[in-house]
Each structure stands twice: as structure tokens, then as C-alpha cells.
Amino acid sequence: MTRASLDEHIADAIRLSGTKQRYSGLVVGYDQVGTTIFISSGSRTLLAFSDGRNSLQPGDAVTFRIDGMRAKDIRKEIPAD
């Protein structure tokens, strides 16, 4: 197995880890550095890592998948008019 194909398999495993089900929550805020997002969903608070692309603000409704105590694949909900 080549290094490139091994890297591809690892990337697939990481991408597919966690649940496939999507959950709803609200952005509660960020840590002091701005790299960790706190998302409240029911009685749980999950962590997500900010990649700088999501311009999420506290109070934004989001959907996400869960991987342990981490929210990933976060999508901002767009309110219906």
C-alpha cells in the first residue's frame, strides 16, 4: 500500500466516524481564543472546532453530527420565510 492510498483510507475513516444522524442545537458562544465553539443541544453542551469559514454567532440555530463530545459537520440553519 502506498503512502497516498494509506492517507486516503485514513481520511475516509475520519470523515465517516461518529454518527450519521443530524441533531439540532444553538451556538452558545466561543472560548476566549475563538477556536472552540460551544453548542447547546438539549441538556448537552458539545464542542466544535472553528475553522474560520463558519461565521457562527451566539444564538444561531445549527444542525450537526456527533462524534463523542464533539459536534462536527456543522450547518447553520437558514430560517424559512
Secondary structure, 3 states (H helix, E strand, C coil): CCHHHHHHHHHHHHHHCCCCCCEEEEEEEECCCCCEEEEEECCEEEEEECCCCCCCCCCCEEEEEEECCEEEEEEECCCCC
